[in-house]
Amino acid sequence: MTDDTLPHAFGAPPLRARLRSTPEDFRVDEILGYEPDGAGEHAFVMVEKRGANTDWVAREVAKFAGVPPVNVGYAGMKDRHAVTRQVFTVQLPGKADPDWSAFPQAEVTLTPLGRHSRKIKRGALRGNRFVLVLREVEGDRADAETRLAAIAARGVPNYFGEQRFGLGGRNVEQARAMFKGRRVDRDKRSILLSAARSHIFNGVLAERVRAGNWDAPMDGEIWGLDGSRSWFGPEAFDDALAERLARFDIHPTGPLWGQGDTPAGGDVGELERAVASRDADLAEGLAGARMDQERRSLRLKPSEFVWRWLDDGALEVSFALPAGAYATTVMRELMDEVESR
């Protein structure tokens, strides 16, 4: 299932626009959630990059600092076709910081923030803040305002974005081949396992979007705590759960497939098993890889969600998302993207 075939929560997008006319039209600021502790052998460095791949930047930083690539840590990959700011740690045992301002790559700026006692680990971030500018906007502005208000009030379906599935969505087919015996290296294996799980999750979420209950309770629901990977249920839906659902303290969840049966009960369990059976090779492969059954929220509510129309008719939208969520998932409810020339 590709991004183009996933159903929308609020109907067809009201706008057509160009999202990435320049990297400056897609800005991302990492929300790490903590500051350097002031001591240790890890340099805490703010990295601002334009039109550059995160992994390539990390290798160049290691080369500049005279350390092996394994000494460089960062929390997550950031969009290449964007201007992004995120923190790297660079382990410099017994060494002083180099002159970060002398970093030779023009598209990257390094700013020292102090020292830290630990390397940043993958996934160790609170979220990201986005400022996106839509250009060459076509569509009715009043309809766009209505859609923007709906997104702000209800959130959007928390689909995995197309980035998870690789160029042309090929990661899912490569996962099928891996489960049939094709050998892949460890890093690639992790990517393909994630793509397989994401494909099944998106399939379940798509069915609930079509049914109109992606943000409403079903029989047998597993509930996820907002801002957490914790979940509970199933249990009878009552006034207390309804109040928590209304204030976005909890969300319905879908499966990140693994070994064993889904923990969901009733109608939710039946739906999840039915969707997984459509891709039995992926579900069985994930079980064979000894992945655990985990959960992900079906609903994504951007915080700090604001927008403004610019003098040239462009639309600027800004918001923050938790780690693991996709800005493109928010924007697909508002616009069909016109590809950059």
Buried (B, 14 or more C-beta within 10 A) or exposed (E): BEBEEBBBBBEEBBBBBBBBBBBEBBBBBBBBEEEBEEEBBBBBBBBBBBBBEBEEBBBBBBEBBEBEEEBBBBBBBBBBBBBBBBBBBBBBEEEEBBEBEEBEBEEBBBEBBBBBEBBBEEEBBBBBBBBBBBBEBEBEEEBBEEBBEBBBEBBBBBBBBBEBBBEEBEBBBBBBEBBEEEEBEEEBBEBBBBBBBBBBBBBBBBBBBEEEBBBBBBBBBBBBBBBEEEBBBBEEBEEEBEEBBEEBEBBBBBBBBBBEEBBBBEBBBBBBBEBBEEBEEBBBBBBEBEBEBBBBBBBBBBEEBEBEBEEEEBBBBBBBBBBBBBBBBBBBBBBBBBEEE
